[in-house]
């Protein structure tokens, strides 16, 4: 299994979460041709207990991840993670927020399909 690590890009944003939601993601495109450039927009409720945000893209044959330390209740609400060059496969994109105890506080998933180009 190939592994690579990407850095997240923090961006301030104004997306709102529904009551009780700690984390939401929007992954685009949901279907693309390989090698794909996939962008994950994670919206995280600012909270002093938030210590890390991790985004993974895993197809079983290929894996990428990015982990950043947000600034608790002063953190940007919107975080953009970019995964360039994903080979073909069905990816489970997972976003996880970890608390000060190192345990997950919230997790969301979305599926992305990267299709091989025909010859």
C-alpha positions in Angstrom: 0.0 0.0 0.0 1.4 3.4 -1.0 1.3 6.1 1.7 1.8 9.8 1.3 1.1 12.7 3.6 -0.4 16.0 2.6 -0.7 19.2 4.6 -4.0 20.9 5.1 -4.6 24.5 4.2 -6.4 26.5 6.8 -8.9 29.0 5.5 -11.4 31.1 7.4 -15.0 30.5 6.4 -18.6 31.2 7.3 -20.3 27.8 6.6 -22.7 27.0 9.4 -23.2 23.6 11.1 -26.6 22.4 12.2 -27.3 22.3 15.9 -25.2 19.6 17.6 -22.8 19.0 14.6 -19.1 19.1 15.4 -17.9 18.3 11.9 -19.1 18.2 8.3 -17.3 17.6 5.0 -17.9 18.4 1.3 -15.7 16.3 -1.1 -15.4 17.3 -4.7 -15.6 16.0 -7.3 -17.4 12.8 -6.1 -16.6 11.1 -9.5 -13.5 11.9 -11.6 -10.9 10.4 -13.9 -7.5 9.3 -12.7 -5.2 10.9 -11.7 -7.8 12.8 -9.7 -7.4 16.1 -7.8 -9.8 15.8 -4.9 -10.6 18.7 -2.5 -12.1 18.2 0.9 -13.7 21.1 2.7 -14.1 20.4 6.4 -16.2 22.6 8.6 -15.4 22.2 12.3 -17.2 23.8 15.2 -14.7 25.9 17.1 -14.1 24.2 20.5 -11.3 24.5 23.1 -11.3 20.7 23.3 -10.4 20.2 19.6 -6.7 19.1 19.4 -6.4 17.6 15.9 -8.2 17.2 12.6 -7.3 14.3 10.3 -8.5 13.7 6.8 -7.9 10.4 5.1 -8.5 9.1 1.6 -8.3 5.3 1.4 -9.1 2.9 -1.5 -7.5 -0.2 0.0 -4.7 0.0 -2.6 -3.8 3.6 -2.0 -3.9 5.8 1.1 -3.3 9.5 1.8 -3.8 11.5 5.0 -3.4 14.9 6.4 -3.5 15.9 10.1 -3.4 19.4 11.5 -3.6 20.9 15.0 -6.5 23.4 15.1 -6.3 26.3 17.6 -9.2 25.1 19.8 -12.0 27.7 20.1 -9.9 30.1 17.9 -9.5 27.7 15.0 -10.7 28.5 11.5 -14.1 26.9 11.0 -13.4 25.9 7.4 -10.3 23.8 6.5 -9.4 22.8 2.9 -7.4 19.7 2.3 -6.2 18.8 -1.2 -5.3 15.4 -2.5 -3.7 15.6 -6.0 -2.9 12.6 -8.2 -5.2 10.0 -6.7 -5.1 6.8 -8.8 -8.3 4.9 -9.8 -10.4 3.3 -7.1 -13.3 3.8 -4.8 -12.1 6.0 -1.9 -13.5 6.4 1.5 -12.7 10.0 2.6 -12.9 10.3 6.4 -12.6 13.4 8.6 -12.0 12.9 12.3 -11.7 15.5 15.1 -9.6 14.4 18.1 -10.0 15.8 21.6 -7.4 16.7 24.2 -7.5 13.1 25.4 -6.5 11.8 22.0 -9.8 10.2 21.3 -12.1 10.9 18.4 -14.8 13.6 19.2 -16.5 13.3 15.8 -16.1 11.5 12.5 -17.8 11.8 9.1 -17.3 9.8 5.8 -18.0 10.3 2.1 -17.2 8.0 -0.9 -15.4 9.2 -4.0 -14.9 7.2 -7.2 -11.8 7.8 -9.3 -12.2 6.1 -12.7 -9.4 4.8 -14.8 -9.1 6.4 -18.3 -9.8 4.2 -21.2 -7.0 3.6 -23.7 
